[in-house]
């Protein structure tokens, strides 16, 4: 991520329109949705999920500034809406040429939609504890979370539930490495998620994929990432060596949690971001890497961040996310359990 001073508030939806708000102070972890992802069943209890996957919206994470609360808050609902407008539910039993077989033979999605984490405006930072509380029973039960952020301070909330449950590797797809220890005294903002993820004992390998251009990382941050054992595969490396070759280098002895910041993708397929960086990963490159993990039953969870629907063009970013999720859920039909 770039520092917060480079972000713009223009063009996004009003704060209150983006997510369900709880004014009462009562403890409500999940807010229901009227449209679900792929027409999936919806539940309000994560412990009741019996499908291999659970779709969850997390409106925001820890913030540097107030505008971050609304910038990407509507991402999950935008993906849900696009999945309806493209009528995927009607064609789920049809052939998906991205995976080389029918998406779901019985026409039923193998995912449950849990809605969105409810927001308490009196204590917005409560969302950290609430998100982990929803994700933990999923991880413990072997359900693969499909999380839609939210700015890029959300990813550590997906990794936290694996602590003490399973050793994992983490793959970050992002234009920037997000390895600042702090900015303005804040250690959990959108420039620090990979630094905080590296703090977890359950995280073994950490790979930064698709890095390019200039972001918040300074020399000392890159050196700290190298010293921590992180591995870099820049976008130039990826293009020179090929996505399949890079995918085959990923260690399959542990499962992977994928952190996908939408600015890691090329703006031609993901224009709905705040920090456009030309020359990002193509859909085929991203699909090649993610589908490799799915085919080998090595995907433990994925979180998409930084998708700002108000900046999207003809729902291109939402459509890209759906295509990637269809590949994962279609290829990894019976996820490994911790």
GIMORA-V388002 format. One line per field, one symbol per residue. ss: DSSP state (A for helix, B for strand, O for the rest). burial: b if it has 24 or more other C-alpha atoms within 12 Angstrom, else e. A space follows every 10 residues. Layout:
# GIMORA-V388002
ss = ???
burial = ???
This chain:
# GIMORA-V388002
ss = OOOAAAOOOO OOOOAAAOOO BBOOOOOOOB BOOOOOAAAO BBOOOAAAOO OOBBBBBOOO OOOOOOOAAA AOOOAAAAAA AAAAAOOAAA AOOOBBOOOO BBOOOOOOOO BBBBBBBOBB OOOOOAAAAA AAAAAAAAAA AOOBBBBBOO OOOOAAAAAA AAOOOOOBBB BBBOOOOOOO OOBOOBOOOO OOAAAAAAOO OOBBBBBBBB BOOOOOOOAA AAAAAAAOOO BBBBAAAAAA AOAAAAAAOO OOOOBBBBBB BAAABOOOOO OOOOOOOOOO BOAAAAAAAA AAAAAOOOBB BBBBBOOOAA AOOOOAAAAA AAAAAAAAAA AOOOOOOO
burial = bbbbeebebe ebbebeebbb beeeeeebbb bbbebbbbbb bbbbbbeebe bbbbbbbbbb bbbbbebbbb bbbbbbbbbb bbbbeeebbe ebeeeeebbe eebbeeebbb bbbbbbbbbb eeebbbbbbb bbbbbbbbbb bbbbbbbbbb bbbbbbbbbb bbbeebbbbb bbbbbbbbbb bbbeeebbbb bbbbbbbbeb ebbbbbbbbb bbbebbbeee bbeebeebeb bbbbbeebee ebbeebbeeb eeebbbbbbb bbbbbbbbbb bbbbbbbbbb bbbbbbbbbb bbbbbbbbbb bbbbbbbbbb bbeebbbbbb bbbbbbbbbb bbbbbbbb
